[in-house]
Amino acid sequence: MFSSVVRRLTTTPAAWSSAGKRSISVQSLLHGSPEAKKEGELEGAQHSKLVGRGKYVHGFETHRVKPDQLDEYKQAAQRFYTAIKDDPELQVKLTGSWETLVGEQDTFLHILEYENYAGYDKTTRMIQESKEYSEAYKAMLPFINTRTTQLNQEFAFFPTAPPHTEGGLFELRTYQLKPGTLLEWEATWRRGIEARRQFVAPVGAWFSQIGRLHQTHHLWQYPDLQTRKELRQKAWQLDGWAETVSKTSKLANTMDSFVLSPLDYSPLK
């Protein structure tokens, strides 16, 4: 059917007065207009050069665990994730491992840092080919109901914090953006974060590239929920932050907040 449409468009004299018009119109049908194509290429370049840091890829591995087997899962997860992070040949870093306290219960998040996509390909291939690591990973599966993986890139203006032990809780905030609004969201949030830094700085900030698309994440650390409340109230008094929240909220379809507790072996805790 599609080929017949193209054939009619390219062979109907009344519709086309010259070969040049036919060429441009077919190109518009198949690939979009030259103007739209140029705009799309520019947007892609902006995403890679302006929004993303480009040095690392962060894998968000989310496991939803059977409620009556949390302890067994934690033991199996510690065995697997500590083993791969301690192997220098894998060239992968464990940013952190957390359990959800407020939000979707019985859910665990592991963030892994790879040397861009080539590093991700190499690391995953080595894990799959290793009997030891394959068995360690499979040991977690009986305790998991569902699992998802999303590959994210850091925002250029905020690299992920190095391992540290400060104690307290983490908050992961996830925004499902309206398609095509990432550049505007990033520019607005980048300006506003300078005001927020007066009280607390995010641990990390990412946007999705593979998996659930059009998502942004930022991770914060607080001593406790009461301190979180007080710091957020102070930030709201700043013009820069209030304006940022007002503008970015209009670019998102949904917003989620999860309170996380780091696991014992988490480099970030």
BAFIKE-732601 format. One record per residue (C-alpha): residue in one letter; x, y, z. Coordinates in steps of 0.25 Angstrom, whole numbers. Layout:
  res      u      v      w
    A      X      Y      Z
...
This chain:
  res      u      v      w
    M      0      0      0
    F     11     10      4
    S     19      7     -9
    S      6     10    -17
    V      4     23    -10
    V     18     27    -14
    R     16     22    -28
    R      4     31    -30
    L     11     43    -24
    T     23     42    -33
    T     15     39    -46
    T      3     48    -46
    P      6     60    -55
    A     -5     68    -49
    A      1     67    -36
    W     16     70    -40
    S     21     80    -50
    S     35     76    -50
    A     45     65    -46
    G     51     75    -35
    K     37     76    -29
    R     36     61    -29
    S     49     59    -22
    I     46     69    -11
    S     32     64     -9
    V     36     49     -8
    Q     48     53      2
    S     37     61     10
    L     28     49     10
    L     39     39     14
    H     48     47     23
    G     41     60     26
    S     44     73     20
    P     58     78     18
    E     55     88     29
    A     50     78     39
    K     62     69     36
    K     72     80     38
    E     65     83     51
    G     65     69     56
    E     79     67     53
    L     82     80     61
    E     74     75     73
    G     82     62     73
    A     95     70     73
    Q     90     79     84
    H     86     67     92
    S    100     60     91
    K    108     72     92
    L    101     82    101
    V     92     73    110
    G    100     61    113
    R    114     60    119
    G    117     48    109
    K    128     41    117
    Y    120     31    124
    V    107     22    123
    H     99     19    136
    G     91      7    136
    F     79      8    146
    E     75     -7    150
    T     62     -8    157
    H     58    -20    164
    R     44    -23    170
    V     46    -33    180
    K     36    -44    186
    P     32    -38    200
    D     35    -50    208
    Q     49    -52    202
    L     56    -39    204
    D     67    -44    213
    E     70    -55    203
    Y     70    -45    191
    K     79    -35    199
    Q     90    -46    201
    A     90    -50    187
    A     90    -36    182
    Q    102    -33    191
    R    109    -45    185
    F    107    -41    171
    Y    109    -26    171
    T    121    -26    181
    A    128    -36    172
    I    127    -29    159
    K    131    -15    165
    D    143    -21    171
    D    148    -27    158
    P    157    -17    151
    E    156    -25    138
    L    141    -22    136
    Q    143     -7    137
    V    130     -4    143
    K    127      4    156
    L    116      2    165
    T    110     16    168
    G    101     11    179
    S     90      1    183
    W     78      5    190
    E     65     -1    196
    T     52      8    195
    L     46     12    208
    V     35     22    203
    G     29     19    189
    E     28      6    182
    Q     31     -4    193
    D     40    -16    192
    T     48     -9    181
    F     63     -8    180
    L     71      1    171
    H     86     -2    166
    I     93      9    158
    L    105      4    150
    E    115     13    143
    Y    121      9    130
    E    132     15    121
    N    121     19    111
    Y    114      9    102
    A    127      2     98
    G    129      0    112
    Y    115     -5    115
    D    116    -15    103
    K    130    -20    108
    T    125    -22    122
    T    112    -29    120
    R    119    -38    110
    M    129    -42    120
    I    119    -44    131
    Q    111    -53    122
    E    123    -61    118
    S    127    -63    132
    K    122    -75    139
    E    124    -69    153
    Y    117    -56    150
    S    106    -63    142
    E    103    -72    154
    A    104    -60    164
    Y     93    -52    155
    K     84    -64    154
    A     84    -66    169
    M     76    -54    170
    L     65    -57    160
    P     57    -67    169
    F     54    -55    179
    I     51    -45    168
    N     37    -42    162
    T     41    -32    151
    R     53    -25    147
    T     56    -14    138
    T     69     -7    132
    Q     70      7    127
    L     82     14    122
    N     84     28    125
    Q     95     39    123
    E     99     50    133
    F     95     64    130
    A    107     72    126
    F    106     82    138
    F    106     72    149
    P    115     59    149
    T    111     48    159
    A    117     50    173
    P    129     40    176
    P    127     29    187
    H    125     35    201
    T    119     31    215
    E    110     43    220
    G     99     35    226
    G     84     38    225
    L     74     36    213
    F     74     38    198
    E     63     44    190
    L     61     40    175
    R     52     49    167
    T     48     44    154
    Y     41     53    143
    Q     34     47    131
    L     36     59    121
    K     27     63    109
    P     34     58     97
    G     43     69     91
    T     45     77    104
    L     58     71    109
    L     66     83    104
    E     57     93    111
    W     56     85    124
    E     71     84    125
    A     74     99    122
    T     63    103    132
    W     68     93    143
    R     83     97    141
    R     80    111    144
    G     71    108    156
    I     81     98    162
    E     91    109    165
    A     81    115    175
    R     78    101    181
    R     93     99    183
    Q     92    109    195
    F     86     98    203
    V     89     85    197
    A     94     79    184
    P     89     67    177
    V     97     54    177
    G     94     52    162
    A     86     56    151
    W     83     48    138
    F     74     47    126
    S     70     34    119
    Q     75     29    106
    I     71     14    105
    G     59      8    112
    R     48     17    117
    L     50     30    109
    H     48     45    112
    Q     51     43    127
    T     60     51    136
    H     65     47    149
    H     72     54    160
    L     77     48    174
    W     79     56    187
    Q     84     52    200
    Y     79     57    214
    P     81     54    228
    D     66     51    230
    L     53     55    225
    Q     51     66    235
    T     64     73    230
    R     59     70    215
    K     46     78    219
    E     54     89    225
    L     64     91    213
    R     53     90    203
    Q     45    101    210
    K     57    110    210
    A     60    107    195
    W     45    111    192
    Q     48    125    197
    L     59    127    186
    D     54    133    173
    G     63    125    165
    W     58    112    170
    A     43    115    171
    E     44    119    156
    T     51    107    152
    V     40     98    159
    S     29    106    152
    K     35    105    138
    T     40     90    139
    S     27     85    144
    K     20     90    132
    L     29     81    123
    A     26     68    131
    N     14     59    130
    T     17     52    143
    M     27     53    155
    D     31     43    165
    S     39     44    178
    F     45     32    185
    V     52     31    198
    L     63     21    198
    S     72     15    208
    P     86     11    204
    L     90     -4    206
    D    102     -7    214
    Y    111     -9    202
    S    107      3    194
    P    119     12    191
    L    109     24    193
    K    103     24    207
